């Protein structure tokens, strides 16, 4: 009697194992990331490239759009989603929700599609694909992935490239009711009103030299911007999320936990850089880690550091006092733990490293 049931148990076992294999293969380079669905591998793309609602998008632009593309990919330049606003003293800012939807539709993308975004190691290893990841997040587009190491990872895996991108049939992209999340895009006034608010944590993702005021940049009109960083901001360089500066693969979840040690995932996190591109990569990394309340200050230092803007700046270093590792959002240990101390920095600021206002 017992023997007749064994084939049934074997079938059930095989079904469970196959389901586990599928979930692991679709999870990305490491299933340990809380939002591992946002990061994918060349093998996964290769296995699913003929899926009905899959769109592969090569986001490289300008001189970086060279050589072949992943077969079947459309060319969706990330720079087409940015425009200059000289009257406001802003360069390379988001074109807006309506224009973004028009561009996506023109490239044959709809809200139902799973969109795989990729760039190249030469173009900062995901730090332009991440900008479109943020755009899709603003639009409430749920199914999106970044290909780890982009076209370089694809070729390193031994897969062929096509000589040119696919010409898609234009479709209508229209985000569903209640999907668009405009709160994901914030401006300088939003940040200024929340300085000192214990709910918001501010991360400057630029280099240490930029953060401390040792290295400056210029505005859209060519004039020098103020030196330093937003008061209370801590410095976590976006490049630290790679395994190494040559391969530029996303590092492991435990390594990311160490990198963001002391940042509370149950609170809001504001990321910024100089123009919003580098900070979009940190935005993506935080979303990969399971952070939900992440906000990109897209105009970044181009706005905050403008001498015509009366935003306060610091040149001293802010250090997270509590360096416990961030756990998954909502866990008990993820709440009520982030505090800051400061260390004096360098530059031409007063001894305490603080400049009350620019101007």
N, C-alpha and C positions, 0 to 999 in steps of 0.2 A: 504493500500500500504506500509506503513512504517513497519508493523509487519513482512512482509516476509523477510526483510533484517536483522532482528535481529539474526537469527541463524548464518548467514555468519559472522557478527561482532563478535559473541561469539567464533566462530572457529578461527578467526584471533587473537582474544585476547588470547585464549588458546595456540596457536602456539607461540606467542610472549613471553608469560610467561614461556613456556617450554624451549624456547631458552635461556631466561635469566637464568633459573635455571641451565641449562647445563653449561653455561659459568661460573656461580658462582661455581658450583661443581667442575669444572676442574681447577679453578684458584689457588687452594691451600688453606692453612690455613686462609689466608686473601686476599681478592681480591684487597686490597689497595696497595700492592706492585706494583711498575711499571712493574716489570718482574715476576709477581706472578706465571707464568707458570713454573718457576724453582723450586718451593717448593710445595710439595703435602702432602695429608693427608692419613691415613690408609683407610678411607672410599672410597676415590677416587681409590686407588690401588685395593681394594676389588671389586669395581664395574667394573673395567676395566681389571682385571687380565687375562681374556680370550680373550682380544683384539689380533688380528692377529699379529700386529707388536710391541707388548709390551714385553720388556725384563726387568725382575726384577733382580737386581744384588746385592747380599750380598757381600760387599767389605771387611768384617772383615778378619783378618789374624792372624796367630800365636795363642797365648793363648786366644785372644779375640773371636776367632771363636768357640764358644761353644753353646750347646743347639740347638734348632730347628731353622728353616729358614722359611721365608714366602713361602707358597706352590707355587711351580713352579719356584722359584728363582734359578739362577745359582750362583756358587761361583766364584767371580772375585776378588781375594785378591788385595787390593790397593798396597801392598808392591811389587807385581810382576812388577809394572811399575817403580820401582826405583832400582838403582844399585850403588855400590861404585866405585869410580875412584881414587884409592890410589895414582897413579902417579901424579894426579892433586891436591892431598890433599883434595878431595871432597868425602863426604859420602852421600849416599841415594839421588841421583839425577835422573832426568827423563831418562828413557832408550832410548828415541828418538822416532820420528814419525813412522819409519818403524817397530820397535819392538812393539810399542803400537798397531799399526794396526794388526799385527800378533796375539797378545794376544787377542784382541777383537774378531777377526775372529774365533780364536780357541774356544772361548766361545759362538759362535753362534750369534754374534752381527754384524749387517750391518749398514751402514749410514742411512738407511731408518727407523730404529727402534726408538721407544720411549724408552729410557733407564731410569728406576727408580733405583737410587742408595741409598743404606741404610747401616748404620753401627749400633752403639749402644750408649746408654748414657755412658756406661763404657768406651767406646773408644772415648771420647771427643765429643759426641753428634753432629755428622756431620763433624767433622774435619778430617776424612779420606775419607768419601764419597765425600767431597769437592775437594780432590786431584784429583779424577777421573773426577769430574765435570770440573776442569781446563784442564785435559788431553783432554776431549771431546771438550772443547772450542778451544783448540789449533788445533784439527783436523777439526774444523768447523762443528761438529755434532750439529744440531740444536735442536733436540727433546730430552731433558734430564731434569730430575727432581731429587731432593733429598727428601726423605721421612723424614718429620719432626719427630725427636726423634727415628728414625730408628726402629729396632725390638722391642724396648721397647714401642714405641707408638703404634705399631701394636698389641702387646699383651694387652696393656692397653685398647685398643678399643674393646677387647673381641674376637679377631679373632684367629683362630687356627694356629699352626705352624706345619711344616712337619719335619720328623726326619732327612732328608738329602736333599742336593741340587739336582737340575735336571742336568743330564748329557746332554749337548747340542750337536747338530750335528755341526761340524766345518763348517764355511762358509767363504767367502771372504769379508774382510773389506778393502775397498779402498775409501778413501776420494775423492770426486769429484773435477774436475778441479777448481783451485782457492779457494778451501775451506780451506786448511790448513793455519793457521795464526801463523807462527813462531814468529812474533813480540810479541806474548803473553808471550814468554819465553825469559827473558833477563838475562844478566850476569853482573858481577861487572864492567867491562869496560863501558858497556852501562850506568850504574848508575853514575859512576865516571864522565863521559863526560857531564852529565846533572846536576851536582851539581850547584846550582845557576840559573838554567834555570827556569824562572817563570811559564813555562807551566806544569812542573812536580811537583807533590806533593808526598812526601815520607812518608809512614806510617809504623812505627815499631809496630808490633802487639804483641810483647813479654810482659812479666811482667814489672812493673815499675822498679824493682830491676835490671833486665837485661838491660833495657833501660838506666838507670842512671849509670851503671857500678858497682853496688853493688854486683851483682851475675854474675859469669863467667861460661863458659862452655869449653869443650875440643874439639880439632880437631880430625880428623880421626886417627891420629898417637898418640893420647893421650896427646899431649902437650896443655897447656892452650891457649885459644884464647884471643885476646885483649878485654878490657873492654869498654863498652859504646855503641854508636849507630852511624849510618850514619849521617854526618852533615846535618842539616836542617830537619831531620825526626821528626815527632811528634809521640807521643805514644798513640795508641788506642788499648788496649788489646782486643784480639779476643774473650775472654770469655764474654765481656760486651754485645755481641750480643744475649746472651741467656736471657730468662725471669728470670731464677734463676739457681744457680750452681747445683741443684739437678735434676730438670726435663730436663734442657738443651734444651728447646724448643726455636725456633727462636722468638725473641721479635717482637713487632708490628712495622709497618712502621714509625709511629710518633716517637716511641722510638729510632729507628735507625737514624732518621733525627736528633734527639737531640744528639745522640752519635757521629755522623759525622758532627756535626754543624761546619761550616767554611770550609769544604772540597768542592771544586768547581767541580761539575760533568761535566762541559764543558771542563775541563782540564784533563791531564793525571794523573793517580794515580799509584804509585809504592808501592807494599806491600812486606814486608819481615819479617822473624822471625829468627829462628836458622838454620832450614834445609828445609823450604818450606812447611811443613805440616800445621802448624798453620796459616800461611799466606794464604794458599789455602782456608781456611774457610772465612777469611776476604775478599778474592777475590770473593768468592761465594756471600757473603752478599752484597758487592758493586754491583755485577751484578744483584742481586735480586732487589736492589734499583734503577736500571736503568742506572748505570754507564756503559759506553761502553769502554772507553779507560783506562782499568785497566791492569796492568802488574805485573806478579809475578816474583820477583827476587828469583828464586827457590833455588839457592845455598846459599843465605842469609848469615847469620853471619859465617857459616862454611867457606865461602870464604872470605868475607869482613874482618872478624876478625882474619884471619890467620896471624900470625906474619911475615910470608914470603911475604905477600902481602903489598905493600906500599899504602894502602888505608887510608885516613884520618878518624879519629873518634872523637866523642864528648862525654862528660859526662854531659853536661849542658842540661837543659830541654828546648825544643822549644814549645812555646804555640801559638796556632792560635789566632790572634788578633780579626779577624772578626768571630764571633760565630753565624752568621745567619744560619738558617737551609738549607741544600741542597735541592733544588727543582728538579723537573724532568729535565734531560739533555736537553739543548736547550732553556730553558725558559730565559726570560730577567734577572730575579734575580739570575740566576745560573752563570752569567758571571762576570769575572773581580772583584773578591772580596776577594780572599784568600791571606792574608799576615801573617807574622810570627814575633813573638818577642821571646826572649830567657830569661830563668831564670837560674842562676848558679846552677849547680848540685853538687853532692858529688863525692868523689873518690880521687885518687892520681894524678889527672891531674893538670895543672896550674890553677891559680885563675879564668881564664875565662872559664875553663871547656873544652878547646879545645886541642886536640893533633894533630899536623900537619900531621904526617904520622906514620904508624906502622913500624915494622922492627926489 
